[in-house]
Amino acid sequence: MNLKTYLEQVATEMRKVNWPKRSELISNTIITLVATAVLSLFIFGADRVIGAMLDFIYG
């Protein structure tokens, strides 16, 4: 397969893609950011608790 054929096939497939609406994209981005923040806070909290427990045990 040469480069021209490959690029034509890529262009054909890209026309088939179902792109999200702007509002849907913004909504999904906000959900992702909130979920990332919540998970980060959970991991931070768990790390602090485990660190405090280890300091108590070995301190």
Sequence and secondary structure as in RCSB ss.txt:
>XXXX:A:sequence
MNLKTYLEQVATEMRKVNWPKRSELISNTIITLVATAVLSLFIFGADRVIGAMLDFIYG
>XXXX:A:secstr
  HHHHHHHHHHHHHH     HHHHHHHHHHHHHHHHHHHHHHHHHHHHHHHHHHHHH 
